[in-house]
Amino acid sequence: MKVLVAIKRVVDFNVKIRVRSDGSGVDTAGVKMSMNPFDEIAVEEAVRLKEAGTVSEIIAVSIGPAQCKDTLRTALAMGADQGIHIETEADLEPLAIAKILQDTAHKEDPDMIFLGKQAIDDDANQTAQMLAALLNWGQGTFASHIDFTEGAAQVVREIDGGLETIKLNLPCVISTDLRLNEPRYASLPNIMKAKKKPIQTVALEDLGLDTTPHLNVLAVEEPAQRKAGQILSSVQDLADKIKEAV
């Protein structure tokens, strides 16, 4: 079984975000970048399935500038077999990403596509759903557990009311949630091996896809500073403060 895993290069989750002085977006100059944490979970799950003998090949795909190759090398060091880099400097919306992944899926013919449920930079949580619709494949979003039977995937997914278990015929699209697994750290030998694994680079323009943005960002602002709290001496004081606020 062949698995395609989509990964995104984002500002590292430990970095304090800074907004550009002109309010046009997030300042990424000199900022540490890394793989989106939810995508790390997707890569880890694919690697575990390969180790269990369920998956035979893992292809990692990243869309973005030349530096995305570093992110792909991380996925290769974790256990992916090869990488595909769709190179572009444009900031792409989820629908455009879904179209690119659809095109890649048609060329690679995977049995399953893994994605993180959302990226921590835009928090859109749309790409997996849009991709499944474009491919007309079944989808299991927010997966916290995955089992495989012959020709099908049983997915336990996180929902507002608890957990839901669904069965998906292959091929399918699955987006991963935090509780699915804990990603491994790539060992030094695997990091060295990853340097020899192939990465195919394709210019976005060569795909002939319409990735025209449909949204215009008017301004980006930092959240307001939180006000200092107060220590109250009694429940009655708390009740009085709540009345004042209302």
C-alpha positions in Angstrom: 0.0 0.0 0.0 1.3 3.4 -1.0 0.8 6.4 1.3 1.1 10.1 0.4 1.8 12.4 3.4 1.4 16.2 3.0 3.7 18.3 5.2 4.0 22.1 5.7 6.9 24.3 6.7 5.7 26.7 9.5 7.1 28.9 12.2 8.3 26.6 15.0 5.7 26.3 17.7 8.2 27.4 20.4 8.8 30.8 18.7 6.9 33.9 19.8 5.1 35.3 16.8 5.9 38.8 15.7 3.7 40.9 13.4 5.4 43.0 10.7 5.4 46.7 11.4 3.1 47.4 8.4 0.6 44.9 9.6 0.8 42.9 6.4 1.5 39.5 8.0 3.7 37.6 10.4 7.5 38.4 10.4 9.4 35.3 9.4 12.8 36.9 8.9 15.4 35.0 10.9 12.8 32.9 12.6 13.2 29.2 13.2 10.9 27.1 10.9 10.0 23.5 11.3 7.4 20.9 10.2 3.9 21.5 11.3 3.3 19.4 14.4 0.1 17.8 13.2 2.0 16.8 10.0 4.7 15.2 12.1 2.0 13.0 13.6 0.8 12.1 10.0 4.4 11.1 9.0 4.8 9.1 12.3 1.6 7.2 11.6 2.6 6.3 8.1 6.1 5.2 9.3 4.5 3.0 12.0 2.2 1.4 9.4 5.2 0.7 7.3 7.0 -0.9 10.2 3.9 -3.0 10.8 4.0 -4.2 7.2 0.7 -2.5 6.2 2.4 0.2 4.1 5.0 -0.5 1.5 6.0 3.1 0.4 5.7 6.5 1.9 5.9 9.7 -0.2 6.2 13.0 1.5 4.9 16.1 -0.3 5.6 19.7 0.6 4.5 22.9 -1.2 6.4 26.1 -0.8 9.8 27.8 -1.2 13.2 26.1 -1.6 13.6 25.8 2.2 10.8 23.2 2.2 13.4 20.7 1.2 14.8 20.8 4.7 11.3 19.9 6.0 11.1 17.1 3.5 14.5 15.8 4.7 13.1 15.7 8.2 10.2 13.5 7.0 12.7 11.3 5.1 14.8 11.0 8.3 11.7 9.9 10.2 11.2 7.1 7.7 9.6 8.4 4.4 11.0 6.8 1.3 11.0 9.8 -1.1 9.9 13.4 -1.3 8.1 15.6 -3.8 8.7 19.4 -3.5 6.2 21.6 -5.4 8.2 24.9 -5.4 6.5 28.2 -5.2 7.0 31.5 -3.4 3.3 32.3 -3.3 1.2 32.1 -0.2 -1.4 29.5 -1.1 -4.9 29.1 0.3 -6.2 25.6 1.3 -8.2 25.2 -1.9 -5.0 25.7 -4.0 -3.1 23.3 -1.8 -5.9 20.7 -2.2 -5.8 21.1 -6.0 -2.0 20.5 -6.0 -2.4 17.4 -3.8 -5.1 16.2 -6.1 -2.8 16.5 -9.1 0.0 14.7 -7.2 -2.4 11.9 -6.2 -3.5 11.4 -9.8 0.2 11.0 -10.8 1.3 8.9 -7.8 -1.9 6.8 -7.3 -1.6 6.3 -3.6 -4.0 4.1 -1.6 -4.2 6.7 1.2 -3.3 10.3 1.9 -2.4 11.5 5.4 -2.4 15.2 6.4 -2.3 17.0 9.7 -5.8 18.2 10.7 -4.6 21.8 10.5 -1.5 24.0 10.2 -0.5 26.0 13.2 0.1 29.2 11.2 -3.3 29.7 9.5 -5.4 27.1 11.6 -7.7 26.7 8.6 -8.5 23.0 9.0 -9.8 22.8 5.4 -7.3 21.2 3.1 -8.1 17.5 4.0 -11.8 18.0 3.5 -11.4 19.9 0.3 -8.9 17.3 -1.1 -11.3 14.4 -0.3 -14.1 16.3 -2.1 -11.9 17.0 -5.2 -10.8 13.3 -5.3 -14.3 12.0 -4.4 -12.6 9.8 -1.8 -13.9 8.9 1.7 -12.5 11.0 4.5 -11.7 10.5 8.2 -10.8 13.8 9.9 -9.4 14.3 13.4 -8.2 10.7 13.6 -7.0 9.6 17.0 -6.8 5.8 16.2 -6.5 3.9 12.9 -6.9 0.2 12.2 -6.8 -1.6 8.8 -8.7 -4.5 7.5 -8.7 -5.8 4.0 -9.3 -2.9 1.7 -10.7 -0.6 4.4 -9.5 1.7 7.2 -11.4 2.0 10.6 -10.8 5.4 12.0 -11.7 6.7 15.5 -12.1 10.4 15.2 -12.4 13.2 17.8 -15.7 15.0 17.7 -17.4 17.5 20.0 -19.4 14.9 21.9 -16.6 12.4 22.3 -15.4 9.8 19.8 -16.8 8.5 16.5 -15.7 5.3 14.7 -16.1 5.2 11.0 -15.0 2.7 8.3 -13.5 4.0 5.0 -13.0 2.1 1.8 -9.6 2.7 0.2 -8.4 5.0 -1.3 -9.2 7.6 1.4 -8.0 10.8 3.0 -7.2 10.9 6.7 -6.3 14.0 8.8 -4.4 13.3 12.1 -5.2 14.7 15.6 -2.9 15.0 18.6 -3.8 11.8 20.3 -3.0 9.5 17.4 0.7 9.1 18.3 3.8 10.8 19.6 6.3 11.5 16.7 9.8 10.1 17.0 13.0 12.1 16.9 15.1 11.2 13.9 18.3 9.5 14.8 21.6 10.7 13.5 22.1 7.6 11.2 18.7 8.2 9.7 19.4 11.9 9.2 22.5 10.9 7.2 20.5 8.3 5.2 17.9 10.9 4.4 20.5 12.9 2.5 20.6 10.1 -0.1 16.9 9.7 -0.5 15.4 11.3 -3.6 13.5 14.5 -3.7 11.7 15.5 -6.9 11.3 19.2 -7.4 8.5 20.5 -9.6 7.7 24.2 -10.3 4.1 25.1 -9.5 3.8 26.9 -12.8 4.5 23.6 -14.6 1.4 22.0 -13.2 -1.0 24.3 -15.0 -3.4 24.7 -12.0 -5.5 27.6 -11.1 -4.2 28.7 -7.7 -5.6 32.2 -7.8 -6.3 33.4 -4.2 -9.9 34.2 -3.3 -9.1 36.1 -0.1 -7.3 39.4 0.6 -5.7 39.9 4.0 -6.4 43.5 5.0 -4.4 43.6 8.2 -2.8 41.4 10.8 -2.7 42.5 14.4 -1.2 41.1 17.6 -3.8 40.2 20.3 -4.4 42.8 22.9 -2.3 42.6 26.1 -4.1 40.8 28.9 -4.9 43.0 31.9 -3.4 42.2 35.3 -5.6 40.0 37.5 -6.9 40.7 41.0 -6.8 38.5 44.1 -10.2 38.6 45.8 -10.8 37.8 49.4 -14.2 36.2 49.2 -16.8 34.7 46.9 -19.0 37.7 47.5 -16.3 40.0 46.1 -16.2 37.7 43.1 -19.9 37.9 42.6 -19.8 41.7 42.9 -17.1 41.9 40.3 -19.1 39.8 37.9 -22.1 42.1 38.4 -20.0 45.1 37.7 -18.7 43.5 34.5 -22.3 42.7 33.3 
